[in-house]
Amino acid sequence: MAVLVFILTFFFMEGVAWFTHKYVMHGLLWNLHEDHHTHTNPGFFERNDAFFLIFAVPGILCTVLGSSLGFPALFAIGLGITAYGFCYFLVHDVFIHQRFKWLRKTDNVYFRAIRRAHKKHHKHLSKEDGECFGMLLVPYKYLKAEIEASRK
């Protein structure tokens, strides 16, 4: 049962990330997210990195409380949130923005489609007119474009 809760939580987090990115990061908390689009912060860290902590807190709380209080489902939720956050970090910060130079290129059509969709998202420098707010589930039109590009 805990494995199912973990898997469901992991995939549910894509919806949470999409919603939060569209309505919170490009809304109420744009002041934290803006430097990620405009690159106005000269250092390695961005104000946008605060979202790492904001998203980490529920994962940590669920993991600790689920473990210490003996609630396996709550523990699995915490692990699902944390696993999604780790994957988001790998895809967003390592692969797309290359803040860490661990992975630069790939021939994988799916990952190239994710990168293409995210570049489309960053085309917009303001909080309005955004698109492609998700991370791991890429819109089909970008996947289709990468499949067609790989055939050429």
N, C-alpha and C positions, 0 to 999 in steps of 0.2 A: 504493500500500500504506500509506503514512504517513497518508493522509487517512482510511482505514478504521480504522487504529489510533487516531487522534485521536477519531473519532466513537464507537468502542467504549469508549474510556477515558472520554469525557465521560459516556456513559450508565451505565457501570459505577460512576462516582463517586456517582450517586444511591443505589446500594445501599451503598456505603461510608459515605456521609453518614447514611443511615438506621440502619445498624448501629452506627456510632460514636455517633450521637445517643442511640439507645435504650440501648446497653449500656456506653458509656464516659461520655458526658455525664450520663446519668441513672443512672450506676453509680459506678465508681471515681473519676471526676473531677467528681462533682456539686459539690464545693466551688468549682470554677471556673465551673460553669454556673448555679448556684443564683441568683445575683444577676440573671440574665437573666429568671428567672421571678418573682422577688419584688421586683425594682427597689429593692434595698436600697443600691445604690451611688449616691451623690448626684451624681456627676460624669457627664460625657459617656461616658467609657470604662467598661466593665464587665470584671470578671475573665474573663467569658465570651469577651471579645475575644482572649484567648490562643489560642483555637482557630483563629483566623485564621492565626496564625504556625505553629501545629502542622500545619495543612493545607497551608500555603504551602511548607514545607520540602521535602516530596517532589516537588512540582511544580518548584521551583527546581532541586533536585538533578538530576532527570531531564532537564530542559531544558538545563542547563549541561553535564552529563556527556554527554548524547546529542549535543550540538552539538560539544563539544571533542574527543570520542573518535570522532566520525564514525558514530554509531548513529542513523539516522533514526527507527527505531521508538521508541527511548528518548526522543528529542527529541519525537516526536509524543505519547507518553504524558505527558510534562511539560506540553506545550501543552494536552492534554485536561484534565488536572487543574487547570491554571490557568484555562482557559476555564470549567470548571464552577464553580470558586471565584468567578470574577467574576460569573457568572449568579446564584449563591447570594447574593452580596453585594447585587446589584441587587434580587433578589426579597425577600430577608429583611430587610436593613437599610434599603434605600431604599423599597421598595413597602409591605411589611407593617408594619414598626416605625417607618417614616418618621424615621429618625435623620438623614437628609438630606432636605430638603423639595423633591425633584426631581419626584416623581410622587405625587399624592395620591389621585386618583380614576380609575376606569376603568369602562367599560361592558363590558369583555371578560369573558365568563362564566368562562373558564378561570382568569384571574387573581383574580376574585372568589371562585372556589372554593378556590384556594390560600389566600387570606386567611381564608376561613371555617374551613378545616381547621387552619390555624395558630392561630387564636383558640381552637379546640377544644383544641389542644395546651396552650396557655397557661392554660386554665381550671384546670389542675392546678398547684398551687404547690409540691408536693413532688416528690421524684424517683419516687415510686410512682404507679401508676394512670395513667401517661401514654398518649397515643395520638397518631397522626399524626406520626411521627418523620421522614418524608421531607420534601422541599422542592418539587421540580419535578414529581414525579408525584403527583397528587392522588387520593385515594380517590374512586371513582366516586360514592358517595352524596353527596359535597359538590358534585361537578360537576352531578349530577342535581338537587340542591336549587337550585342557581343557575340552571340552565336553566329550571326551573319558576318560580322567582321572576321571571325576566326575561320570561316569558310573561304575567305578571299586570299 
